[in-house]
Amino acid sequence: MTTLDSGASVTEHSWSPNGIWLATVSDDSMLRIHQLPEARCLAELRLDSDLVDCAWLDNDRLVVVGGQAVYWFRWLPS
């Protein structure tokens, strides 16, 4: 996988345990959350450093590792 709509190169991705959400980090320092199977982007967040990796801890908690920090998120879709 290299791109998903944004045109930026996806550097890492992680599937949620329930298989509904796909988190991606890309070379433009963006975290994106996609809903499957449509691959529709539901959220975008620009972080302050290069992003190295991402991982779902469960269906609503996500950790993202950047060059300068570790970011913890709670995913609460409407």
MOJO-V345066 format. One line per field, one symbol per residue. ss: DSSP state (a for helix, b for strand, c for the rest). burial: b if it has 9 or more other C-alpha atoms within 8 Angstrom, else e. A space follows every 10 residues. Layout:
ss=???
burial=???
This chain:
ss=cccccccccb bbbbbccccc bbbbbbcccb bbbbbccccb bbbbbbcccc bbbbbbbbcc bbbbbbcccb bbbbcccc
burial=eebeeeebbb bbbbbbeeeb bbbbbbbebb bbbbbbeebe beebeebebb bbbbbbeebb bbbbbbeeee eeeeeeee
